[in-house]
């Protein structure tokens, strides 16, 4: 069990570094979701099921969905600005 816990901590570190170094925003969101899910498993191993459920629901669920919606809206704004610039030229 100790080896599994250590492996999860290593994955957690890898996810944290990957989010920081990722250039693609969608990839960053997906890695962040993985980070939250791994953190949920760690909370379960630490015998804190209430924190695990909260981390899974808020961290991997709601926050990630909000990030994806925001990313979609940002791309729509950029597309609209590009169209406006084309019309002005």
C-alpha positions, 0 to 999 in steps of 0.5 A: 500500500505504501508503494501505491501511495508513493506512486500517486504522489509521484503522479501528483507531482508530474501533473503539477509540473505538466500543468505549469509547462503545458502550452495548450490550455485544453491539455492543461485543463485535462491534466488539472482534472487528473490532478484532482482525481489523483488527489481524491484517491489520496484523500481516500487513502488518508481515510477522509472520504468527505474531502475525497468526494468534495475534491472529486466533485469540485476539483475534477467536476465543477471547476474543470467544466467552468474552465472548459466553458471559459476556454470555449468563450475565449475562443469565440471572442477571439474569433469574433474579434478576427471577423471584425478586423477582417470587416474593417480592412 
